[in-house]
């Protein structure tokens, strides 16, 4: 198990709320500036504040999601099938272990690690952020199944 599902859901909710608030703020400011004529437009377009607010809010949330909340939460090996379980998208993905060519323990940030799997097509699958012990345990389970050379990336100092 990588990370904390409850913590992820709470964190996602909090950052979604903050992102929506910032997007609403951009919407309000842009709408007010257009109404005052401060943006030098002859006829104020009504869609600009909505597009700007949604774009800023969604962009901010997607950046936070991609950096902190993405990745599979757990994995399951049954014979030659590897199933990755995600909290969000995609929910569950199943792959053949025969097509997996690389497994690495990758340091992330602030003492957190990710498990990275790579298939024959070069697609990479990262786990959610987790402690080093969790990543090492998952590596120990998968290594005999995938049967590749061990690899740990050490960040440059």
PyMOL commands that set and color helices and strands:
alter all, ss='L'
color gray80, all
select helices_A, chain A and resi 5-36+47-69+97-99+132-146
alter helices_A, ss='H'
color red, helices_A
select strands_A, chain A and resi 72-78+81-86+92-96+100-107+113-119+124-126+152-153
alter strands_A, ss='S'
color yellow, strands_A
deselect
rebuild
show_as cartoon
